[in-house]
Amino acid sequence: MINIAAIEYYLPKNILTNEDIANEFPEWNAEKITAKIGVESRHVADASQTALDLAYEACEKLFRTYDKSKIDFILFCTQSPDYFLPTTACILQDRLDLPKNIGALDFNLGCSGFVYGLTLAKGLISIGLAKNILLVTSDTYTKFLDKNDKSNRSIFGDGAAVTIVEKDDSKADFQYVVGTDGAGYNNLIVENGGARNASEKPVLYMKGPKIFTFAIENIPALMNDTLEKNKLRLEDIDLFVFHQASSYMLNYLKNLCNIPDEKFFLDMKDIGNTVSASIPIALKLALDQGKIKEGFKVMVAGFGVGYSWGAGILEF
Ligand SMILES: CC(C)(COP(=O)(O)OP(=O)(O)OC[C@H]1O[C@@H](n2cnc3c(N)ncnc32)[C@H](O)[C@@H]1OP(=O)(O)O)[C@@H](O)C(=O)NCCC(=O)NCCS
C-alpha cells in the first residue's frame, strides 16, 4: 500500500554537550545525564533558524537523490511553526519551487506526529489524491526552553526529517492504531503565546514522571493492538523503532513489552529527543547501519504530548 521511498534529515550546527550543561549546573555532571537519558549532545537551532529552515535544508539533501517533481502533497508536522498563519507547508511549497497543483497542510502533533503523518499519507493515497507525499516532521522545541530548565534542556534537541511516502501496491496494507487522551494535556505544554495567554513568552513545561507513567500504561497495549490488528506476533516484527523519548523511558518500555535487545532500536546519543522527527531520523540511522534490510517489517510507535499516540508497521 505505502512505501518509504526516501528519508533525509537535518540537524542544526550548534551543539550543546552534557559538559556544557554540567558547566552551567554544577550539581549535575555529564555522566549522570548520559546514564539517565542516553543523550551526550543535542543540536540547537540559531535564533534566526526555524522549523521551516531546518525542513528546507533536509529537503535540499533529499533532492540530491529524489526527483522533487514527483511530489504531489506536503504534510508538515510541527509544533513550532514560523507563524500562526499561514501554514508552514504553504511557504515550503514556494521555497522549494514545487508545482502549484499540489496540496499542502500543517498538522500540530508532537511525538506521535510521524505515525499520524503516515496514516494521513495513507488516506490521501487511498482516495487517489496523491501518490508521492513529502512528509515533513520538524521542530525547534529548544526555542521554548527556559535556560534554567536543565532537565528539558538535556532531553530535547532540534531537527527536521523529510520522508517520501509513496503508493506501492507491492507492499502489504498494514493497519494503524491511534489514541488520544486530552486529560493529560497540561503535563507537557507551552501555555503561553497562544490565544489563551497571548501576552506571555512561550515556555515549555513538562512533568517528566507523568509522561513516563502515561507511556508505560499505554504503549504495551498499543504494541499488542497493532500486532493483533495486523494478525502478527511479536516474533514477526524484525525491528521496533519507537519515538526516541529518553533511554530511561525506552529501556523500560522495551522490557515491559518483552522486546529482545537486538530488535529494539535506540540511538539518540548525539541527537536527543527531536519530537516528531525522532522516528524518521531513527529509521534513517537504522537503514544506514544495516539494521533494516529489504523485506523487514518494522513497527513504528509514537507517543507523548496531547496525550497522543499511534503505531503502525512499515515494510521495507
Ligand atoms: C524526565 C525523566 C528522565 C525524569 O526521570 P524520573 O526518574 O522520572 O524523575 P525524577 O524527577 O524523579 O528524578 C530522578 C533523578 O533523575 C534525575 N534526572 C531527572 N531528569 C534528568 C535528566 N534529563 N537528565 C539526567 N538526570 C535527570 C534527577 O536529578 C533525579 O536525580 P537524583 O535522584 O540524583 O536527585 C523521566 O521522567 C522520563 O524519561 N520521562 C519521560 C519524559 C520524556 O521522555 N519526555 C519526552 C516527551 S515524549
Ligand as a Chemical Component Dictionary entry (heavy atoms), coordinates in Angstrom:
data_LIG
# 
_chem_comp.id                   LIG 
_chem_comp.type                 NON-POLYMER 
_chem_comp.pdbx_formal_charge   0 
_chem_comp.three_letter_code    LIG 
# 
loop_
_chem_comp_atom.comp_id 
_chem_comp_atom.atom_id 
_chem_comp_atom.alt_atom_id 
_chem_comp_atom.type_symbol 
_chem_comp_atom.charge 
_chem_comp_atom.model_Cartn_x 
_chem_comp_atom.model_Cartn_y 
_chem_comp_atom.model_Cartn_z 
_chem_comp_atom.pdbx_ordinal 
LIG C1  C1  C 0 12.406 13.119 32.647 1  
LIG C2  C2  C 0 12.824 11.807 33.326 2  
LIG C3  C3  C 0 14.158 11.353 32.731 3  
LIG C4  C4  C 0 12.977 12.066 34.794 4  
LIG O1  O1  O 0 13.237 10.867 35.454 5  
LIG P1  P1  P 0 12.424 10.480 36.803 6  
LIG O2  O2  O 0 13.167 9.388  37.483 7  
LIG O3  O3  O 0 11.013 10.254 36.386 8  
LIG O4  O4  O 0 12.496 11.889 37.526 9  
LIG P2  P2  P 0 12.777 12.452 38.900 10 
LIG O5  O5  O 0 12.382 13.886 38.767 11 
LIG O6  O6  O 0 12.138 11.608 39.984 12 
LIG O7  O7  O 0 14.343 12.388 39.018 13 
LIG C5  C5  C 0 15.072 11.243 39.401 14 
LIG C6  C6  C 0 16.540 11.518 39.205 15 
LIG O8  O8  O 0 16.817 11.683 37.796 16 
LIG C7  C7  C 0 17.474 12.943 37.583 17 
LIG N1  N1  N 0 17.036 13.480 36.316 18 
LIG C8  C8  C 0 15.837 13.989 36.012 19 
LIG N2  N2  N 0 15.827 14.425 34.742 20 
LIG C9  C9  C 0 17.054 14.171 34.243 21 
LIG C10 C10 C 0 17.675 14.415 33.015 22 
LIG N3  N3  N 0 17.032 14.996 31.991 23 
LIG N4  N4  N 0 18.974 14.056 32.858 24 
LIG C11 C11 C 0 19.634 13.498 33.875 25 
LIG N5  N5  N 0 19.103 13.232 35.075 26 
LIG C12 C12 C 0 17.826 13.576 35.260 27 
LIG C13 C13 C 0 17.040 13.812 38.758 28 
LIG O9  O9  O 0 18.003 14.812 39.002 29 
LIG C14 C14 C 0 16.999 12.797 39.888 30 
LIG O10 O10 O 0 18.325 12.554 40.333 31 
LIG P3  P3  P 0 18.658 12.375 41.884 32 
LIG O11 O11 O 0 17.913 11.134 42.290 33 
LIG O12 O12 O 0 20.153 12.228 41.897 34 
LIG O13 O13 O 0 18.156 13.617 42.540 35 
LIG C15 C15 C 0 11.748 10.705 33.151 36 
LIG O14 O14 O 0 10.592 11.039 33.862 37 
LIG C16 C16 C 0 11.400 10.461 31.738 38 
LIG O15 O15 O 0 12.173 9.920  30.970 39 
LIG N6  N6  N 0 10.175 10.843 31.422 40 
LIG C17 C17 C 0 9.716  10.815 30.098 41 
LIG C18 C18 C 0 9.963  12.160 29.547 42 
LIG C19 C19 C 0 10.157 12.121 28.117 43 
LIG O16 O16 O 0 10.815 11.288 27.574 44 
LIG N7  N7  N 0 9.532  13.081 27.509 45 
LIG C20 C20 C 0 9.643  13.278 26.155 46 
LIG C21 C21 C 0 8.351  13.542 25.556 47 
LIG S1  S1  S 0 7.650  12.065 24.963 48 
# 
loop_
_chem_comp_bond.comp_id 
_chem_comp_bond.atom_id_1 
_chem_comp_bond.atom_id_2 
_chem_comp_bond.value_order 
_chem_comp_bond.pdbx_ordinal 
LIG C1  C2  SING 1  
LIG C2  C3  SING 2  
LIG C2  C4  SING 3  
LIG C2  C15 SING 4  
LIG C4  O1  SING 5  
LIG O1  P1  SING 6  
LIG P1  O2  DOUB 7  
LIG P1  O3  SING 8  
LIG P1  O4  SING 9  
LIG O4  P2  SING 10 
LIG P2  O5  DOUB 11 
LIG P2  O6  SING 12 
LIG P2  O7  SING 13 
LIG O7  C5  SING 14 
LIG C5  C6  SING 15 
LIG C6  O8  SING 16 
LIG C6  C14 SING 17 
LIG O8  C7  SING 18 
LIG C7  N1  SING 19 
LIG C7  C13 SING 20 
LIG N1  C8  SING 21 
LIG N1  C12 SING 22 
LIG C8  N2  DOUB 23 
LIG N2  C9  SING 24 
LIG C9  C10 SING 25 
LIG C9  C12 DOUB 26 
LIG C10 N3  SING 27 
LIG C10 N4  DOUB 28 
LIG N4  C11 SING 29 
LIG C11 N5  DOUB 30 
LIG N5  C12 SING 31 
LIG C13 O9  SING 32 
LIG C13 C14 SING 33 
LIG C14 O10 SING 34 
LIG O10 P3  SING 35 
LIG P3  O11 DOUB 36 
LIG P3  O12 SING 37 
LIG P3  O13 SING 38 
LIG C15 O14 SING 39 
LIG C15 C16 SING 40 
LIG C16 O15 DOUB 41 
LIG C16 N6  SING 42 
LIG N6  C17 SING 43 
LIG C17 C18 SING 44 
LIG C18 C19 SING 45 
LIG C19 O16 DOUB 46 
LIG C19 N7  SING 47 
LIG N7  C20 SING 48 
LIG C20 C21 SING 49 
LIG C21 S1  SING 50 
# 
